[in-house]
Amino acid sequence: MTETVQGASFSTPQDPPIRAGREAWDAGAGFYLIMVLIASALIVVGFLPSFYLKSVIQAPTPPLTLLTVTHGVVFSAWLVLFIAQASLIAARRPAPHRQLGMLGVILFGAMISLGVSTAITAGRLGHTPPAAPPALAFMALPLSAMAGALVLVGAALWNRRRSDWHKRLMLAALISMTGPGVHRILVPLGLAEQAITLVFVTAYVLLAVAMAYDFKVGRRIHPAYHLAATVFVAVNVVVVWAFTSPAWMDFAKAITAS
């Protein structure tokens, strides 16, 4: 059974898959596109000095390597595709959105694999942002964030025929990946000491905005966001634990030893 309230549809766990077609997408698709653009902007702006415009700005960051360039290119391609798919839904064109889905899965898988390799390599080389914990401890932040994003995207793919779940989980996954960009924005602003905390705060604020929109439109918060909030908190807890945990340090040394 699907309950429709003021244009927003919410499905109970027992519902059958929502039918494909224009009727499967609510009138609030424009809101999701705006949220996608905001999250994407945080990522792109954060990486302007160290990646996109590095040759122009000459930022004092670690040099780009084949691994980091490949990771950046694949991540950028996935981000462009994400925006394109959100735009197609806002334009009420779900068919090409679905047709691009497999490409998105492939790019996301490649991006996560390259991201893990990049994080481990940075830990091995001792690369860490200003005022951050030691490199091996800091490595917990990108690895945990990618694990959280993987859970959310996996759940979104599992619910790909239930648009109300799928779009919210994918938005939450993108929000969870804004951390590196936000961190790189905050450090030049003199907020290096508070940057890690503000990375989590920014993600929570963006998720809260999405929840508030749900409540405004449907007078309830969709359970997909409850799952997303749980993942966000779990990542936060793991990172805080890892920054001071001897067990994490032993694990980090083991995976960076080769």
CYANA upper distance limits for C-alpha pairs under 8 A (distance plus 0.5 A):
  1 MET  CA     11 SER  CA      7.12
  1 MET  CA     12 THR  CA      7.26
  1 MET  CA     14 GLN  CA      7.95
  1 MET  CA     15 ASP  CA      5.69
  1 MET  CA     16 PRO  CA      8.08
  2 THR  CA      9 SER  CA      7.15
  2 THR  CA     10 PHE  CA      6.51
  2 THR  CA     11 SER  CA      5.32
  2 THR  CA     12 THR  CA      7.38
  2 THR  CA     15 ASP  CA      7.31
  3 GLU  CA      9 SER  CA      6.29
  3 GLU  CA     10 PHE  CA      6.06
  3 GLU  CA     11 SER  CA      6.96
  4 THR  CA      8 ALA  CA      6.22
  4 THR  CA      9 SER  CA      4.98
  4 THR  CA     10 PHE  CA      7.06
  5 VAL  CA      9 SER  CA      6.93
  5 VAL  CA    217 VAL  CA      7.83
  5 VAL  CA    218 GLY  CA      5.74
  6 GLN  CA    217 VAL  CA      6.63
  6 GLN  CA    218 GLY  CA      6.72
  7 GLY  CA     26 ASP  CA      6.64
  7 GLY  CA     27 ALA  CA      6.70
  7 GLY  CA     28 GLY  CA      8.11
  7 GLY  CA    217 VAL  CA      7.86
  7 GLY  CA    218 GLY  CA      8.30
  8 ALA  CA     26 ASP  CA      6.36
  8 ALA  CA     27 ALA  CA      7.93
  8 ALA  CA     28 GLY  CA      7.88
  8 ALA  CA    214 ASP  CA      8.43
  8 ALA  CA    217 VAL  CA      7.03
  8 ALA  CA    218 GLY  CA      6.49
  9 SER  CA     26 ASP  CA      7.49
  9 SER  CA    164 ASP  CA      7.10
 10 PHE  CA    164 ASP  CA      6.67
 10 PHE  CA    222 HIS  CA      7.34
 11 SER  CA     15 ASP  CA      6.46
 11 SER  CA    162 ARG  CA      8.45
 11 SER  CA    164 ASP  CA      7.73
 17 PRO  CA    161 ARG  CA      5.92
 17 PRO  CA    162 ARG  CA      5.92
 18 ILE  CA     24 ALA  CA      6.81
 18 ILE  CA    161 ARG  CA      6.43
 18 ILE  CA    162 ARG  CA      5.68
 18 ILE  CA    163 SER  CA      7.46
 19 ARG  CA     23 GLU  CA      8.19
 19 ARG  CA     24 ALA  CA      6.57
 19 ARG  CA    161 ARG  CA      7.98
 20 ALA  CA     24 ALA  CA      6.40
 20 ALA  CA    161 ARG  CA      7.89
 21 GLY  CA     25 TRP  CA      8.24
 21 GLY  CA     94 PRO  CA      7.05
 21 GLY  CA     95 ALA  CA      7.88
 22 ARG  CA     92 ARG  CA      6.79
 22 ARG  CA     93 ARG  CA      7.76
 22 ARG  CA     94 PRO  CA      7.03
 24 ALA  CA    163 SER  CA      7.02
 25 TRP  CA     29 ALA  CA      7.69
 25 TRP  CA     89 ILE  CA      7.84
 25 TRP  CA     92 ARG  CA      8.10
 25 TRP  CA     94 PRO  CA      8.45
 25 TRP  CA    163 SER  CA      7.19
 25 TRP  CA    164 ASP  CA      8.42
 28 GLY  CA     32 TYR  CA      7.60
 29 ALA  CA     33 LEU  CA      6.93
 29 ALA  CA     86 ALA  CA      8.22
 29 ALA  CA     89 ILE  CA      6.84
 29 ALA  CA     90 ALA  CA      5.38
 30 GLY  CA     34 ILE  CA      6.80
 30 GLY  CA     90 ALA  CA      5.65
 31 PHE  CA     35 MET  CA      6.81
 32 TYR  CA     36 VAL  CA      6.56
 32 TYR  CA     86 ALA  CA      7.67
 32 TYR  CA    167 LYS  CA      8.39
 32 TYR  CA    171 LEU  CA      7.83
 33 LEU  CA     37 LEU  CA      6.66
 33 LEU  CA     83 ILE  CA      7.77
 33 LEU  CA     86 ALA  CA      5.90
 33 LEU  CA     87 SER  CA      6.76
 33 LEU  CA     90 ALA  CA      7.35
 34 ILE  CA     38 ILE  CA      6.73
 35 MET  CA     39 ALA  CA      6.69
 35 MET  CA    171 LEU  CA      8.11
 35 MET  CA    206 LEU  CA      8.47
 35 MET  CA    210 ALA  CA      8.47
 36 VAL  CA     40 SER  CA      6.49
 36 VAL  CA     83 ILE  CA      7.15
 36 VAL  CA     86 ALA  CA      8.01
 36 VAL  CA    171 LEU  CA      7.16
 36 VAL  CA    174 LEU  CA      7.90
 37 LEU  CA     41 ALA  CA      6.45
 37 LEU  CA     83 ILE  CA      7.53
 38 ILE  CA     42 LEU  CA      6.92
 39 ALA  CA     43 ILE  CA      7.10
 39 ALA  CA    174 LEU  CA      7.34
 39 ALA  CA    175 ILE  CA      6.36
 39 ALA  CA    178 THR  CA      6.75
 40 SER  CA     44 VAL  CA      6.69
 40 SER  CA     79 LEU  CA      7.54
 40 SER  CA    174 LEU  CA      8.36
 40 SER  CA    178 THR  CA      8.00
 41 ALA  CA     45 VAL  CA      6.30
 42 LEU  CA     46 GLY  CA      6.51
 42 LEU  CA    178 THR  CA      6.82
 42 LEU  CA    181 GLY  CA      6.22
 42 LEU  CA    182 VAL  CA      6.48
 43 ILE  CA     47 PHE  CA      6.88
 43 ILE  CA    177 MET  CA      8.43
 43 ILE  CA    178 THR  CA      5.94
 43 ILE  CA    179 GLY  CA      8.29
 43 ILE  CA    180 PRO  CA      7.58
 43 ILE  CA    181 GLY  CA      4.68
 43 ILE  CA    182 VAL  CA      7.21
 44 VAL  CA     48 LEU  CA      6.61
 44 VAL  CA     52 TYR  CA      8.46
 44 VAL  CA    181 GLY  CA      7.28
 45 VAL  CA    181 GLY  CA      7.36
 45 VAL  CA    185 ILE  CA      7.79
 46 GLY  CA    180 PRO  CA      7.85
 46 GLY  CA    181 GLY  CA      4.46
 46 GLY  CA    182 VAL  CA      6.41
 46 GLY  CA    183 HIS  CA      7.79
 46 GLY  CA    184 ARG  CA      5.45
 46 GLY  CA    185 ILE  CA      5.44
 47 PHE  CA     51 PHE  CA      5.88
 47 PHE  CA     52 TYR  CA      6.83
 47 PHE  CA    181 GLY  CA      6.39
 47 PHE  CA    184 ARG  CA      7.41
 48 LEU  CA     52 TYR  CA      5.18
 48 LEU  CA     53 LEU  CA      5.67
 48 LEU  CA     54 LYS  CA      7.48
 49 PRO  CA     53 LEU  CA      5.77
 49 PRO  CA     54 LYS  CA      5.54
 49 PRO  CA     57 ILE  CA      6.41
 49 PRO  CA     58 GLN  CA      7.83
 49 PRO  CA     59 ALA  CA      6.17
 50 SER  CA     54 LYS  CA      5.50
 50 SER  CA     59 ALA  CA      6.50
 50 SER  CA     61 THR  CA      6.75
 51 PHE  CA     64 LEU  CA      8.12
 51 PHE  CA     69 VAL  CA      8.40
 51 PHE  CA     72 GLY  CA      7.98
 53 LEU  CA     57 ILE  CA      6.43
 53 LEU  CA     58 GLN  CA      8.47
 54 LYS  CA     58 GLN  CA      5.72
 54 LYS  CA     59 ALA  CA      6.55
 62 PRO  CA    127 HIS  CA      7.90
 64 LEU  CA     68 THR  CA      6.39
 64 LEU  CA     69 VAL  CA      6.75
 65 THR  CA     69 VAL  CA      6.48
 66 LEU  CA     70 THR  CA      6.46
 67 LEU  CA     71 HIS  CA      6.58
 67 LEU  CA    114 LEU  CA      7.81
 67 LEU  CA    118 THR  CA      7.21
 68 THR  CA     72 GLY  CA      6.49
 68 THR  CA    118 THR  CA      6.92
 69 VAL  CA     73 VAL  CA      6.57
 70 THR  CA     74 VAL  CA      6.61
 70 THR  CA    114 LEU  CA      8.21
 71 HIS  CA     75 PHE  CA      6.47
 71 HIS  CA    111 MET  CA      6.67
 71 HIS  CA    114 LEU  CA      5.91
 71 HIS  CA    115 GLY  CA      6.85
 71 HIS  CA    118 THR  CA      8.12
 72 GLY  CA     76 SER  CA      6.48
 73 VAL  CA     77 ALA  CA      6.64
 74 VAL  CA     78 TRP  CA      6.71
 74 VAL  CA    107 LEU  CA      7.04
 74 VAL  CA    110 ALA  CA      7.73
 74 VAL  CA    111 MET  CA      6.34
 75 PHE  CA     79 LEU  CA      6.63
 75 PHE  CA    107 LEU  CA      8.11
 75 PHE  CA    108 PHE  CA      8.21
 75 PHE  CA    111 MET  CA      6.13
 76 SER  CA     80 VAL  CA      6.64
 77 ALA  CA     81 LEU  CA      6.67
 77 ALA  CA    107 LEU  CA      7.97
 78 TRP  CA     82 PHE  CA      6.54
 78 TRP  CA    104 GLY  CA      6.86
 78 TRP  CA    107 LEU  CA      6.18
 78 TRP  CA    108 PHE  CA      6.96
 78 TRP  CA    111 MET  CA      8.40
 79 LEU  CA     83 ILE  CA      6.77
 80 VAL  CA     84 ALA  CA      6.63
 81 LEU  CA     85 GLN  CA      6.60
 81 LEU  CA    100 LEU  CA      8.49
 81 LEU  CA    104 GLY  CA      7.30
 82 PHE  CA     86 ALA  CA      6.74
 82 PHE  CA    104 GLY  CA      7.95
 83 ILE  CA     87 SER  CA      6.54
 84 ALA  CA     88 LEU  CA      6.70
 85 GLN  CA     89 ILE  CA      6.95
 85 GLN  CA     96 PRO  CA      8.48
 85 GLN  CA     97 HIS  CA      5.57
 85 GLN  CA    100 LEU  CA      7.95
 86 ALA  CA     90 ALA  CA      6.78
 86 ALA  CA     97 HIS  CA      8.32
 87 SER  CA     91 ALA  CA      6.64
 88 LEU  CA     92 ARG  CA      6.69
 88 LEU  CA     93 ARG  CA      5.58
 88 LEU  CA     94 PRO  CA      6.94
 88 LEU  CA     96 PRO  CA      7.80
 88 LEU  CA     97 HIS  CA      6.51
 89 ILE  CA     93 ARG  CA      5.93
 89 ILE  CA     94 PRO  CA      5.99
 89 ILE  CA     97 HIS  CA      7.37
 93 ARG  CA     97 HIS  CA      7.34
 94 PRO  CA     98 ARG  CA      6.75
 95 ALA  CA     99 GLN  CA      6.82
 96 PRO  CA    100 LEU  CA      6.71
 97 HIS  CA    101 GLY  CA      7.09
100 LEU  CA    104 GLY  CA      6.90
101 GLY  CA    105 VAL  CA      6.86
102 MET  CA    106 ILE  CA      6.78
103 LEU  CA    107 LEU  CA      6.66
104 GLY  CA    108 PHE  CA      6.46
105 VAL  CA    109 GLY  CA      6.62
106 ILE  CA    110 ALA  CA      6.74
107 LEU  CA    111 MET  CA      6.45
108 PHE  CA    112 ILE  CA      6.66
109 GLY  CA    113 SER  CA      6.76
110 ALA  CA    114 LEU  CA      6.60
111 MET  CA    115 GLY  CA      6.34
112 ILE  CA    116 VAL  CA      6.62
112 ILE  CA    146 MET  CA      7.17
112 ILE  CA    150 LEU  CA      8.39
113 SER  CA    117 SER  CA      6.92
114 LEU  CA    118 THR  CA      6.53
115 GLY  CA    119 ALA  CA      6.59
115 GLY  CA    146 MET  CA      8.27
116 VAL  CA    120 ILE  CA      6.67
116 VAL  CA    142 PRO  CA      8.40
116 VAL  CA    143 LEU  CA      6.90
116 VAL  CA    146 MET  CA      8.27
117 SER  CA    121 THR  CA      6.53
118 THR  CA    122 ALA  CA      6.60
119 ALA  CA    123 GLY  CA      6.74
119 ALA  CA    139 MET  CA      6.64
119 ALA  CA    142 PRO  CA      7.00
119 ALA  CA    143 LEU  CA      7.41
120 ILE  CA    124 ARG  CA      6.68
120 ILE  CA    139 MET  CA      7.44
120 ILE  CA    255 ILE  CA      7.84
120 ILE  CA    256 THR  CA      6.62
121 THR  CA    125 LEU  CA      6.66
121 THR  CA    256 THR  CA      7.73
122 ALA  CA    126 GLY  CA      6.47
122 ALA  CA    127 HIS  CA      5.49
122 ALA  CA    128 THR  CA      7.93
122 ALA  CA    135 ALA  CA      7.84
122 ALA  CA    139 MET  CA      8.26
123 GLY  CA    127 HIS  CA      6.63
123 GLY  CA    128 THR  CA      8.20
123 GLY  CA    135 ALA  CA      5.45
123 GLY  CA    136 LEU  CA      5.54
123 GLY  CA    138 PHE  CA      8.22
123 GLY  CA    139 MET  CA      6.37
123 GLY  CA    256 THR  CA      7.48
124 ARG  CA    135 ALA  CA      8.24
124 ARG  CA    136 LEU  CA      7.88
124 ARG  CA    256 THR  CA      5.83
124 ARG  CA    257 ALA  CA      8.04
126 GLY  CA    134 PRO  CA      8.07
126 GLY  CA    135 ALA  CA      5.54
126 GLY  CA    136 LEU  CA      7.85
127 HIS  CA    135 ALA  CA      6.41
128 THR  CA    132 ALA  CA      6.93
128 THR  CA    133 PRO  CA      8.10
128 THR  CA    134 PRO  CA      7.38
128 THR  CA    135 ALA  CA      5.70
128 THR  CA    138 PHE  CA      7.51
130 PRO  CA    187 VAL  CA      7.75
130 PRO  CA    192 ALA  CA      6.69
131 ALA  CA    192 ALA  CA      6.16
131 ALA  CA    193 GLU  CA      6.08
132 ALA  CA    138 PHE  CA      7.30
132 ALA  CA    192 ALA  CA      8.20
132 ALA  CA    193 GLU  CA      8.04
132 ALA  CA    196 ILE  CA      8.32
133 PRO  CA    137 ALA  CA      6.55
133 PRO  CA    138 PHE  CA      5.98
133 PRO  CA    243 PHE  CA      7.37
134 PRO  CA    138 PHE  CA      6.47
135 ALA  CA    139 MET  CA      6.54
136 LEU  CA    140 ALA  CA      8.02
136 LEU  CA    249 MET  CA      7.06
136 LEU  CA    252 ALA  CA      6.30
136 LEU  CA    253 LYS  CA      7.67
137 ALA  CA    242 ALA  CA      6.85
137 ALA  CA    243 PHE  CA      5.55
137 ALA  CA    244 THR  CA      8.08
137 ALA  CA    248 TRP  CA      7.83
137 ALA  CA    249 MET  CA      6.92
137 ALA  CA    252 ALA  CA      7.97
138 PHE  CA    142 PRO  CA      8.34
138 PHE  CA    243 PHE  CA      7.20
139 MET  CA    143 LEU  CA      6.86
139 MET  CA    252 ALA  CA      8.20
140 ALA  CA    144 SER  CA      6.23
140 ALA  CA    238 VAL  CA      8.32
140 ALA  CA    239 VAL  CA      6.26
140 ALA  CA    242 ALA  CA      6.77
140 ALA  CA    243 PHE  CA      7.93
141 LEU  CA    145 ALA  CA      6.56
141 LEU  CA    239 VAL  CA      6.13
142 PRO  CA    146 MET  CA      6.58
142 PRO  CA    180 PRO  CA      8.32
143 LEU  CA    147 ALA  CA      6.72
144 SER  CA    148 GLY  CA      6.69
144 SER  CA    235 VAL  CA      6.20
144 SER  CA    238 VAL  CA      7.63
144 SER  CA    239 VAL  CA      7.42
145 ALA  CA    149 ALA  CA      6.70
145 ALA  CA    176 SER  CA      7.16
145 ALA  CA    177 MET  CA      7.29
145 ALA  CA    235 VAL  CA      6.80
146 MET  CA    150 LEU  CA      6.53
146 MET  CA    177 MET  CA      7.90
147 ALA  CA    151 VAL  CA      6.83
148 GLY  CA    152 LEU  CA      6.86
148 GLY  CA    173 ALA  CA      8.17
148 GLY  CA    176 SER  CA      7.88
148 GLY  CA    231 VAL  CA      6.50
148 GLY  CA    232 PHE  CA      7.64
148 GLY  CA    235 VAL  CA      6.95
149 ALA  CA    153 VAL  CA      6.54
149 ALA  CA    173 ALA  CA      5.37
149 ALA  CA    174 LEU  CA      7.96
149 ALA  CA    176 SER  CA      6.71
149 ALA  CA    177 MET  CA      7.46
150 LEU  CA    154 GLY  CA      6.36
150 LEU  CA    173 ALA  CA      8.26
151 VAL  CA    155 ALA  CA      6.63
151 VAL  CA    231 VAL  CA      8.44
152 LEU  CA    156 ALA  CA      6.61
152 LEU  CA    169 LEU  CA      6.25
152 LEU  CA    170 MET  CA      7.34
152 LEU  CA    172 ALA  CA      7.69
152 LEU  CA    173 ALA  CA      5.97
152 LEU  CA    228 ALA  CA      7.42
152 LEU  CA    231 VAL  CA      8.32
153 VAL  CA    157 LEU  CA      6.62
153 VAL  CA    169 LEU  CA      7.18
153 VAL  CA    170 MET  CA      6.42
153 VAL  CA    173 ALA  CA      6.63
154 GLY  CA    158 TRP  CA      6.70
155 ALA  CA    159 ASN  CA      6.78
155 ALA  CA    166 HIS  CA      8.33
155 ALA  CA    169 LEU  CA      7.58
156 ALA  CA    160 ARG  CA      6.35
156 ALA  CA    165 TRP  CA      7.23
156 ALA  CA    166 HIS  CA      5.03
156 ALA  CA    167 LYS  CA      7.88
156 ALA  CA    169 LEU  CA      5.78
156 ALA  CA    170 MET  CA      6.49
157 LEU  CA    166 HIS  CA      7.42
159 ASN  CA    163 SER  CA      7.94
159 ASN  CA    165 TRP  CA      6.74
159 ASN  CA    166 HIS  CA      6.04
160 ARG  CA    165 TRP  CA      8.22
160 ARG  CA    166 HIS  CA      5.81
161 ARG  CA    166 HIS  CA      8.02
162 ARG  CA    166 HIS  CA      6.55
163 SER  CA    167 LYS  CA      6.36
164 ASP  CA    168 ARG  CA      7.12
165 TRP  CA    169 LEU  CA      6.61
165 TRP  CA    224 ALA  CA      6.14
166 HIS  CA    170 MET  CA      6.62
167 LYS  CA    171 LEU  CA      6.62
168 ARG  CA    172 ALA  CA      6.66
168 ARG  CA    224 ALA  CA      6.79
168 ARG  CA    225 TYR  CA      7.30
169 LEU  CA    173 ALA  CA      6.61
169 LEU  CA    224 ALA  CA      6.66
169 LEU  CA    225 TYR  CA      7.67
169 LEU  CA    228 ALA  CA      7.31
170 MET  CA    174 LEU  CA      6.82
171 LEU  CA    175 ILE  CA      6.76
172 ALA  CA    176 SER  CA      6.65
172 ALA  CA    207 LEU  CA      7.27
172 ALA  CA    225 TYR  CA      8.08
172 ALA  CA    228 ALA  CA      6.67
173 ALA  CA    177 MET  CA      7.14
173 ALA  CA    228 ALA  CA      8.45
174 LEU  CA    178 THR  CA      7.37
175 ILE  CA    203 ALA  CA      6.44
175 ILE  CA    206 LEU  CA      7.50
175 ILE  CA    207 LEU  CA      7.84
176 SER  CA    203 ALA  CA      6.76
176 SER  CA    232 PHE  CA      7.75
178 THR  CA    182 VAL  CA      6.57
178 THR  CA    199 VAL  CA      8.40
178 THR  CA    203 ALA  CA      7.73
179 GLY  CA    183 HIS  CA      6.48
179 GLY  CA    199 VAL  CA      5.76
179 GLY  CA    200 PHE  CA      7.79
179 GLY  CA    203 ALA  CA      8.02
180 PRO  CA    184 ARG  CA      6.80
180 PRO  CA    199 VAL  CA      8.48
181 GLY  CA    185 ILE  CA      6.85
182 VAL  CA    186 LEU  CA      6.76
182 VAL  CA    199 VAL  CA      6.52
182 VAL  CA    202 THR  CA      8.40
183 HIS  CA    187 VAL  CA      6.82
183 HIS  CA    195 ALA  CA      6.13
183 HIS  CA    196 ILE  CA      7.26
183 HIS  CA    198 LEU  CA      8.43
183 HIS  CA    199 VAL  CA      6.63
184 ARG  CA    188 PRO  CA      7.71
185 ILE  CA    189 LEU  CA      7.44
186 LEU  CA    190 GLY  CA      7.27
186 LEU  CA    191 LEU  CA      5.84
186 LEU  CA    192 ALA  CA      6.94
186 LEU  CA    195 ALA  CA      6.40
187 VAL  CA    191 LEU  CA      5.69
187 VAL  CA    192 ALA  CA      4.92
187 VAL  CA    195 ALA  CA      7.12
188 PRO  CA    192 ALA  CA      8.11
191 LEU  CA    195 ALA  CA      6.16
192 ALA  CA    196 ILE  CA      8.40
194 GLN  CA    198 LEU  CA      6.63
195 ALA  CA    199 VAL  CA      6.55
196 ILE  CA    200 PHE  CA      7.29
197 THR  CA    201 VAL  CA      6.83
198 LEU  CA    202 THR  CA      6.40
199 VAL  CA    203 ALA  CA      7.03
200 PHE  CA    204 TYR  CA      6.72
200 PHE  CA    236 ASN  CA      7.69
201 VAL  CA    205 VAL  CA      6.57
202 THR  CA    206 LEU  CA      6.75
203 ALA  CA    207 LEU  CA      6.69
204 TYR  CA    208 ALA  CA      6.45
204 TYR  CA    229 ALA  CA      8.42
204 TYR  CA    232 PHE  CA      8.25
205 VAL  CA    209 VAL  CA      6.70
206 LEU  CA    210 ALA  CA      6.99
207 LEU  CA    211 MET  CA      6.73
207 LEU  CA    225 TYR  CA      8.21
207 LEU  CA    229 ALA  CA      8.14
208 ALA  CA    212 ALA  CA      6.50
209 VAL  CA    213 TYR  CA      6.75
210 ALA  CA    214 ASP  CA      6.93
211 MET  CA    215 PHE  CA      6.82
211 MET  CA    221 ILE  CA      6.26
211 MET  CA    222 HIS  CA      8.11
211 MET  CA    225 TYR  CA      7.34
212 ALA  CA    216 LYS  CA      6.55
212 ALA  CA    221 ILE  CA      8.11
213 TYR  CA    217 VAL  CA      6.65
214 ASP  CA    218 GLY  CA      6.22
214 ASP  CA    219 ARG  CA      7.44
214 ASP  CA    220 ARG  CA      6.77
214 ASP  CA    221 ILE  CA      5.87
214 ASP  CA    222 HIS  CA      7.31
215 PHE  CA    219 ARG  CA      4.75
215 PHE  CA    220 ARG  CA      5.03
215 PHE  CA    221 ILE  CA      5.88
216 LYS  CA    220 ARG  CA      8.30
221 ILE  CA    225 TYR  CA      7.57
221 ILE  CA    226 HIS  CA      8.42
222 HIS  CA    226 HIS  CA      7.67
223 PRO  CA    227 LEU  CA      6.97
224 ALA  CA    228 ALA  CA      6.80
225 TYR  CA    229 ALA  CA      6.46
226 HIS  CA    230 THR  CA      6.73
227 LEU  CA    231 VAL  CA      6.84
228 ALA  CA    232 PHE  CA      6.69
229 ALA  CA    233 VAL  CA      6.68
230 THR  CA    234 ALA  CA      6.59
231 VAL  CA    235 VAL  CA      6.67
232 PHE  CA    236 ASN  CA      6.74
233 VAL  CA    237 VAL  CA      6.61
234 ALA  CA    238 VAL  CA      6.67
235 VAL  CA    239 VAL  CA      6.68
236 ASN  CA    240 VAL  CA      6.75
237 VAL  CA    241 TRP  CA      6.58
238 VAL  CA    242 ALA  CA      6.46
239 VAL  CA    243 PHE  CA      6.69
240 VAL  CA    244 THR  CA      7.77
241 TRP  CA    245 SER  CA      6.41
242 ALA  CA    246 PRO  CA      8.48
242 ALA  CA    247 ALA  CA      8.39
242 ALA  CA    248 TRP  CA      5.87
242 ALA  CA    249 MET  CA      8.12
243 PHE  CA    248 TRP  CA      8.38
245 SER  CA    249 MET  CA      6.99
246 PRO  CA    250 ASP  CA      6.72
247 ALA  CA    251 PHE  CA      6.82
248 TRP  CA    252 ALA  CA      6.48
249 MET  CA    253 LYS  CA      6.54
250 ASP  CA    254 ALA  CA      6.75
251 PHE  CA    255 ILE  CA      6.89
252 ALA  CA    256 THR  CA      6.68
253 LYS  CA    257 ALA  CA      6.36
